[in-house]
Amino acid sequence: MERRRLGKGGPEVSAMGLGCMGMSEFYGPAGEAESVATIRRALDLGIDFLDTSDIYGLGHNEILVGKTIRSVRDRVFLATKFGILRGQDGSWKGVCGKPEYARSACEASLRRLGTDVIDLYYLHRVDPETPIEETVGAMAELVRRGKVRHIGLSESAAGTIRRAHAVHPIAAVQSEYSLWTRDPEQNGALSVCRELGIGFVPYSPLGRGFFSGQVRSVSGLSEKDFRRNSPRFQEGNIEKNLALLEEFEEIAREKGCSPAQLALSWVLSRGKDIVPIPGTKRRERLEENAAAISVVLSPLDLARIDDAVPPEAVAGTRYPAESMKTVNR
């Protein structure tokens, strides 16, 4: 597996990470044995960048990841997140970036993960009620205390990134980024990261699985799969989006790769400072994703892909209206 650096002077990690969220929630049932086997297989393939959060499965995901890597902790670059609040019933309670909450959330994550230090600690969503300088100041204190090695932001606007980085070096910014979500290119977040030497970590680089070509309607999805409520998968939108796949899938056939591999190769091609974290809960998909690193795209290939999936042609927002309100813009 190729290696990349998060930012100009940041840590070196595998060029592709593993998003572990679906092992606990959001994409239907997951078997724990297969999830554990998938994490271990990722390490065998040289994928050492694992991504979780305190809200995935209400803490279950951190516990799962933590116990799986305990005997090989030194081989893992471990990232987790805080800042989104949920009730014990799974309800969404807003966001919090207050310094005291940052400290308590970190201690709770360390306990669930069974580790003494988090390699990369992200603010999951920016709290509009708390100045980013205060939140990052508390995160910097966690670095000084040896609880955290590097800090990051998720779904943050360019101006917020700049203000945060002035308080303490930001190692990485995580945002949704894929062929059908080009927001970081358009809102300045990616360019400010490059200006400041901050790594960029795309989540959902396969468009919530859309670019795998496996999801043709929500009818085949689990009742608990959150894509049932995702605007881009809804009737009236998904038909328009599926039309974009036709030429894209033809390009994949010509390249001798799967549509998922082509989509990941496109993301990887956007720059050596970009480290996508496709999520999966199965070894089969993990191995398919990892093989995308060997797909080479020519300038002509990239132009054809951009023509096949123009971002302005994508139907539907990436989150429902209420969830979009939590994205710092």
Buried (B, 14 or more C-beta within 10 A) or exposed (E): BEEBBBBEEBBEBBBBBBBBBBBBBBBBEBEEEBBBBBBBBBBEBBBBBBBBBBBBBBBBBBBBBBEBBEEEBEEBBBBBBBBBBBEEEEEEEBBBBBBEBBBEBBEBBBEBBBBEBBBBBBBBBBBEEBEBEBBBBBBBBBBEEEBBBBBBBBBBBBBBBBBBBEBBBBBBBBBBBBBBBBBBEEBBBBEBBBEBBBBBBBBBBBBBBBBBBEBEEBEEBEEEBBBBEBBBBBEEBBEEBBEBBEBBBEBBEEBEBBBBBBBBBBBBBBEEBBBBBBBBBBBEBBBBBBBBBEBEBEEEBBEBBEEBBEBEEBBBBBBBEEBEEBBBB
